[in-house]
Amino acid sequence: MTPLLSAEQALIGSVLLDPGQLSHLDWLAPDHFYLPAHQALFAALRKLRDDAHPALYQQPVPLSWMSDAVDEASTHVRGLTSTYAHTLVAACPRPAHAPLYGRMVLEGAIHRSITEHAIRLHQAARADALQGNVEGALHYADVLAGVLSDLAQRWGTEPRPTTPSTPPANVPAMPPPIRVDQVAEDERFLLAVLTEQPKAMDEVVGWLRPGDFADPAHGQLYRCLGALHHRGEPIDRVTLLWEAQRRGLLADGTLSGDQFTAICDSVGPGSAEWLGELVMRSSVTRTAATSAHTIRALAENEALAPGRLISHALHALGPLDEVRARWQAADGRPAPTPTTPTPSPAGPPPARVHAALARSTPRPFTPSPARPPSAPSLAAMRPLSRGHG
């Protein structure tokens, strides 16, 4: 039994024992539970509350509250029995601690939801890389940013990007890049065109950066071209090779003479702007995959608190925002809206957030004199050995 499943059982058991606890759990949704049976039971208990079930007005709580909840939940999930409902009752140490149990359930849901959306972003990025597109990756990046904003509101924190103090542990291996040979060929061809057509630097220098190149050697060679262009010096094979030597690229092994020759000899008719856009597409999908990979590693760290997880995940999306802005500038689109979210006024009210954050305290129950109890109570069925008679 994991801590998360224990919290889910304790929460539903607390509501079965004390229906009034539902009024302190409006910020929690059925889909925040991991097990389908728990989702169905929590939704059923809410429905009974909304339908003004008689148990809401009786103390002790009648057995019909449990049986009706099981009947309602059974219409949405199979295999649910009253025996399991009794197990949930026994699993609750203190019904008054329901808000804190709910916070534990929400914490598990936050980790689980961020993991799922990070996987979708990674899959979309790799699919786009195969097809030469970027739209799918950017769409799922926006979806993930929206999810992070909603989860931050439910948790009661501000969605602010924060740099992790330490890198995530147990990071899974990054899958191999997509279309490596084709990407490298596009980069070599672009560098050759820029070397033979120096004026073409004006077409790409405003939005293409050395970090957009998948091959570090290609990125450093583009940096050399940019330096020559910035200083207003002539650009050709000789001056480029001299600049590469001055920067130590030949001495430290970043670039070999054979690599340089192969790049310069691959020149042919081509558009620097079009080739630059191909490199940018690859950069967008590669950055999206890296961001998704980092966010998944963060979300799978169960020791990371939800507030910090959300902040670190937003920080991991930052490089993709920067690359997206330059890609849209290259594509002639208007300035993009950053994916870093701002709090939405449609989020849970502050009172619900406060309930999620606060530790619960026992609340006395005031029975209504108008409707006396008419059935055995759930509390009477709890084992006395647990000390909660």
Secondary structure, DSSP 8 states (H G I E B T S, - for coil): --HHHHHHHHHHHHHHH-GGGGGG-TT--GGGSSSHHHHHHHHHHHHHHHTT-GGGG-SS-BTHHHHHHHHHHHTTSSS--HHHHHHHHHT-S-GGGHHHHHHHHHHHHHHHHHHHHHHHHHHHHHHHHHHT--HHHHHHHHHHHHHHHHHHHHHT--------SS--SS-------SSHHHHHHHHHHHHHHHHH-GGGHHHHTTT--GGG-SSHHHHHHHHHHHHHHHHT---SHHHHHHHHHHTTTTTTTSS-HHHHHHHHHT--S--HHHHHHHHHHHHHHHHHHHHHHHHHHHHT-TTS-HHHHHHHHHHHHHHHHHHHHHHHHHTT------SS----TTS--HHHHHHHHS----------TTS---S-BSGGGS-GGGS--
